[in-house]
Amino acid sequence: MSGYEICIVTAGDKAVVKKITEALLNEQLAACVSAVEKIKSVFRWKGKTEEAEEILMIIKTRASLRDEVMQCIKKNHNYEIPEILFIPVEGSREYLDWVGANTRFALSEPGTDNSSIGKAENQE
C-alpha cells in the first residue's frame, strides 16, 4: 500500500464545500480537494427515495490522517450523516510524494517524533 487515500464526500452547496476545503487545507489534512459540481444523487433517506443535486469532493490525503479528516468533515458539514468514504490509492510516485509533502504527519503516526509538538523551543 502507498499510505495514501482518496476521501469521497458529497455536499449540497458551495459554501459547505468551501468551508470543508479551507479547514482541511489549513490544518494540512489534505493536499488537494477537487470539487465536481452538478452530480445527481438518488438515495434512501428516512424511508423514502430522495433525489438531489450535489457537489462531489475528492480529497487527497494520507491514510494515517483518516480519523482527523473524518472529524474535520463532520465538524464543518451540514448534513446529519455526511457521506465520508475512504479509498486506498496507488499512483505516480511523484504525485504521491507531492501529497505527502503537502500534508502533515498524524500525531500518532509510527516513526515520527511528536514530543516537541506544541512546546516552546528551549531558550538560553
C-alpha positions in Angstrom: 0.0 0.0 0.0 1.1 3.5 -0.8 -0.1 5.1 2.5 -2.4 7.5 0.7 -6.1 7.6 0.2 -8.9 9.5 -1.6 -11.7 10.6 0.6 -15.1 11.0 -1.2 -17.6 13.4 0.3 -20.8 14.9 -1.1 -22.3 18.3 -0.2 -25.4 20.2 -1.1 -23.9 23.7 -1.7 -20.7 25.6 -2.5 -20.5 27.3 0.9 -20.2 23.9 2.7 -17.6 22.7 0.2 -15.6 25.9 0.7 -15.7 25.6 4.5 -14.6 21.9 4.5 -11.9 22.6 1.9 -10.4 25.5 3.8 -10.4 23.6 7.1 -8.7 20.5 5.5 -6.1 22.6 3.7 -5.4 25.0 6.7 -4.9 22.0 9.0 -2.7 20.2 6.4 -5.1 17.3 6.5 -5.4 17.3 2.6 -3.0 18.2 -0.1 -5.8 18.9 -2.6 -9.6 19.0 -2.8 -11.3 18.7 -6.2 -15.0 19.6 -6.4 -17.2 18.2 -9.2 -20.4 20.2 -9.4 -23.9 19.1 -10.5 -23.8 15.4 -9.7 -27.1 13.7 -9.3 -27.6 11.6 -6.2 -30.5 9.2 -5.7 -30.7 7.7 -2.2 -32.9 6.3 0.6 -33.5 8.7 3.4 -35.9 8.2 6.3 -37.9 5.6 4.5 -38.2 7.5 1.2 -36.3 7.6 -2.1 -34.8 11.1 -2.5 -33.0 12.8 -5.3 -30.6 15.8 -5.0 -28.1 17.7 -7.0 -24.8 17.7 -5.1 -21.1 18.5 -5.3 -18.7 15.7 -5.1 -15.5 16.4 -3.2 -12.4 14.3 -4.0 -9.9 14.7 -1.1 -6.3 13.6 -1.5 -4.7 12.7 1.9 -2.6 10.3 3.9 -4.2 7.1 5.2 -2.8 7.9 8.6 -4.9 11.1 8.8 -8.2 9.3 8.2 -9.7 9.9 11.7 -8.7 13.6 11.7 -10.0 14.1 8.2 -13.3 12.5 9.2 -13.6 14.6 12.3 -12.9 17.8 10.3 -15.5 17.0 7.7 -18.2 16.2 10.3 -17.4 19.4 12.2 -17.8 21.5 9.1 -20.6 19.7 7.2 -24.3 20.5 7.5 -25.6 17.0 6.7 -26.9 14.9 9.6 -25.0 11.9 8.2 -22.4 13.1 5.6 -21.0 10.7 3.1 -17.4 10.1 4.0 -15.7 7.2 2.2 -12.0 6.4 2.1 -10.4 4.5 -0.8 -6.7 3.4 -0.8 -4.9 4.6 -3.9 -1.8 3.8 -5.8 -0.4 6.3 -8.4 2.6 8.1 -9.7 5.3 8.3 -7.1 5.9 12.0 -8.0 2.2 12.8 -7.3 2.0 10.7 -4.1 5.3 12.3 -2.9 3.6 15.7 -3.5 0.6 14.7 -1.4 2.9 13.6 1.3 4.9 16.9 1.2 1.7 18.9 1.5 0.0 17.1 4.4 1.2 16.7 7.9 2.0 13.6 9.7 -0.6 12.2 12.0 0.0 12.9 15.7 0.2 9.2 16.3 2.0 8.1 13.1 4.6 5.4 13.7 8.2 6.5 13.2 7.5 10.2 14.0 8.8 12.1 17.0 6.0 14.4 18.1 7.3 15.0 21.5 8.1 18.7 20.7 4.7 19.5 19.1 3.1 22.4 21.0 6.2 23.0 23.1 8.2 26.2 23.0 11.9 25.9 21.9 14.4 26.0 24.7 16.0 29.4 25.1 19.4 30.0 26.6 
